[in-house]
Amino acid sequence: MANDKILKNLREKMDSFICAMKNQLIFNKMLETQLAYLATVVASFEHGKILGKPEDPIEGVKLVITRFGKPPVWSN
C-alpha cells in the first residue's frame, strides 16, 4: 500500500517534469526560429546604416523668400 502511494507520487512528479521539459523545448524552438529570422534580416542591411534613417534628410526642404528678400513669418 505504501509502495503504491510512493509510486503514484513519483509518477505525478515525472508527469510534471515531462510537461515542463516539453514546454522548454517549445520555447527553445520559438527562440531558434526568431534568432534565425533576425539573422537573415540583419544580414540583409548594409553595414553601418541606421535603420529608419532617410537617405537624404534635406531632400524635401525648400526655402521660401518673399519679394522683399525676407523669409516669411509663419504663424502657428
Distance bins in CASP14 RR format, pairs under 12 A and 6 or more apart:
PFRMAT RR
TARGET T0000
AUTHOR 0000-0000-0000
RMODE 2
METHOD distances of the structure
MODEL  1
1 7 0 0 0 0 0 1 0 0 0 0 0
1 8 0 0 0 0 0 1 0 0 0 0 0
2 8 0 0 0 0 0 1 0 0 0 0 0
2 9 0 0 0 0 0 1 0 0 0 0 0
3 9 0 0 0 0 0 1 0 0 0 0 0
3 10 0 0 0 0 0 1 0 0 0 0 0
4 10 0 0 0 0 0 1 0 0 0 0 0
4 11 0 0 0 0 0 1 0 0 0 0 0
5 11 0 0 0 0 0 1 0 0 0 0 0
5 12 0 0 0 0 0 1 0 0 0 0 0
6 12 0 0 0 0 0 1 0 0 0 0 0
6 13 0 0 0 0 0 1 0 0 0 0 0
7 13 0 0 0 0 0 1 0 0 0 0 0
7 14 0 0 0 0 0 1 0 0 0 0 0
8 14 0 0 0 0 0 1 0 0 0 0 0
8 15 0 0 0 0 0 1 0 0 0 0 0
9 15 0 0 0 0 0 1 0 0 0 0 0
9 16 0 0 0 0 0 1 0 0 0 0 0
10 16 0 0 0 0 0 1 0 0 0 0 0
10 17 0 0 0 0 0 1 0 0 0 0 0
11 17 0 0 0 0 0 1 0 0 0 0 0
11 18 0 0 0 0 0 1 0 0 0 0 0
12 18 0 0 0 0 0 1 0 0 0 0 0
12 19 0 0 0 0 0 1 0 0 0 0 0
13 19 0 0 0 0 0 1 0 0 0 0 0
13 20 0 0 0 0 0 1 0 0 0 0 0
14 20 0 0 0 0 0 1 0 0 0 0 0
14 21 0 0 0 0 0 1 0 0 0 0 0
15 21 0 0 0 0 0 1 0 0 0 0 0
15 22 0 0 0 0 0 1 0 0 0 0 0
16 22 0 0 0 0 0 1 0 0 0 0 0
16 23 0 0 0 0 0 1 0 0 0 0 0
17 23 0 0 0 0 0 1 0 0 0 0 0
17 24 0 0 0 0 0 1 0 0 0 0 0
18 24 0 0 0 0 0 1 0 0 0 0 0
18 25 0 0 0 0 0 1 0 0 0 0 0
19 25 0 0 0 0 0 1 0 0 0 0 0
19 26 0 0 0 0 0 1 0 0 0 0 0
20 26 0 0 0 0 0 1 0 0 0 0 0
20 27 0 0 0 0 0 1 0 0 0 0 0
21 27 0 0 0 0 0 1 0 0 0 0 0
21 28 0 0 0 0 0 1 0 0 0 0 0
22 28 0 0 0 0 0 1 0 0 0 0 0
22 29 0 0 0 0 0 1 0 0 0 0 0
23 29 0 0 0 0 0 1 0 0 0 0 0
23 30 0 0 0 0 0 1 0 0 0 0 0
24 30 0 0 0 0 0 1 0 0 0 0 0
24 31 0 0 0 0 0 1 0 0 0 0 0
25 31 0 0 0 0 0 1 0 0 0 0 0
25 32 0 0 0 0 0 1 0 0 0 0 0
26 32 0 0 0 0 0 1 0 0 0 0 0
26 33 0 0 0 0 0 1 0 0 0 0 0
27 33 0 0 0 0 0 1 0 0 0 0 0
27 34 0 0 0 0 0 1 0 0 0 0 0
28 34 0 0 0 0 0 1 0 0 0 0 0
28 35 0 0 0 0 0 1 0 0 0 0 0
29 35 0 0 0 0 0 1 0 0 0 0 0
29 36 0 0 0 0 0 1 0 0 0 0 0
30 36 0 0 0 0 0 1 0 0 0 0 0
30 37 0 0 0 0 0 1 0 0 0 0 0
31 37 0 0 0 0 0 1 0 0 0 0 0
31 38 0 0 0 0 0 1 0 0 0 0 0
32 38 0 0 0 0 0 1 0 0 0 0 0
32 39 0 0 0 0 0 1 0 0 0 0 0
33 39 0 0 0 0 0 1 0 0 0 0 0
33 40 0 0 0 0 0 1 0 0 0 0 0
34 40 0 0 0 0 0 1 0 0 0 0 0
34 41 0 0 0 0 0 1 0 0 0 0 0
35 41 0 0 0 0 0 1 0 0 0 0 0
35 42 0 0 0 0 0 1 0 0 0 0 0
36 42 0 0 0 0 0 1 0 0 0 0 0
36 43 0 0 0 0 0 1 0 0 0 0 0
37 43 0 0 0 0 0 1 0 0 0 0 0
37 44 0 0 0 0 0 1 0 0 0 0 0
38 44 0 0 0 0 0 1 0 0 0 0 0
38 45 0 0 0 0 0 1 0 0 0 0 0
39 45 0 0 0 0 0 1 0 0 0 0 0
41 51 0 0 0 0 1 0 0 0 0 0 0
42 48 0 0 0 0 0 1 0 0 0 0 0
42 49 0 0 0 0 0 1 0 0 0 0 0
42 51 0 0 0 0 1 0 0 0 0 0 0
44 51 0 0 0 0 0 1 0 0 0 0 0
45 51 1 0 0 1 0 0 0 0 0 0 0
45 52 0 0 0 0 0 1 0 0 0 0 0
45 53 0 0 0 0 0 1 0 0 0 0 0
46 53 0 0 0 0 0 1 0 0 0 0 0
46 55 0 0 0 0 0 1 0 0 0 0 0
49 55 0 0 0 0 1 0 0 0 0 0 0
50 57 0 0 0 0 0 1 0 0 0 0 0
54 60 0 0 0 0 1 0 0 0 0 0 0
54 61 0 0 0 0 0 1 0 0 0 0 0
62 71 0 0 0 0 0 1 0 0 0 0 0
63 69 0 0 0 0 0 1 0 0 0 0 0
63 71 1 0 0 1 0 0 0 0 0 0 0
63 72 0 0 0 0 0 1 0 0 0 0 0
64 70 0 0 0 0 0 1 0 0 0 0 0
64 71 1 0 0 1 0 0 0 0 0 0 0
64 72 1 0 1 0 0 0 0 0 0 0 0
64 73 0 0 0 0 0 1 0 0 0 0 0
64 74 0 0 0 0 1 0 0 0 0 0 0
65 71 1 0 0 1 0 0 0 0 0 0 0
65 72 0 0 0 0 1 0 0 0 0 0 0
66 72 1 0 1 0 0 0 0 0 0 0 0
66 73 0 0 0 0 1 0 0 0 0 0 0
END
